[in-house]
Amino acid sequence: MYFFFGHTGITVLFYEWKIDSVAALIGSCIGVFAIAVLYEGFRVWREMLMVRAHDSNAASQSIELLTNAKKSSYTPDFIPSAKTRDQICNSMHALQSLLHIVQVLVSYGLMLVFMTFNVWLCLSVALGAGTGYFLFAWRRPITVDRNEHCH
């Protein structure tokens, strides 16, 4: 494969999304740019939700530890309640799982748009991601995301 500058005969993601004119290419570039910008905003929003959930969970665990401070960890009557145990089926974890699915789908979609090897669409993905990062990343919590697979 090779990069090309053409504007006809390009199929993007779906059979119905065909670019056969300059106007269609410009419209597709604007749409891809917007999706890339929104994707960056979505990533930052998801990270903020995760940090907020972690902070509230840590606060509730601290409160429970303070209320149970008089009980010794050696006594059989101190059994952690269901609130303190990590539950796989809590609502925040389910929401984060759903948001992760959306994030993966959009990121792979942007990757497939890039893999059309049309220079204009590739630039739209890159410039949209850069613009989105500029607009939203200043709000990003200071964390390292090990789940960032592809862009």
Secondary structure, 3 states (H helix, E strand, C coil): CCCECCCCCEECCCCCCEECCHHHHHHHHHHHHHHHHHHHHHHHHHHHHHHHHHHHHHHHHHHHHHHCCCCCCCCCCCCCCCCCCCCCCCHHHHHHHHHHHHHHHHHHHHHHHHCCCEHHHHHHHHHHHHHHHHHHHHHCCCCCCCCCCCC
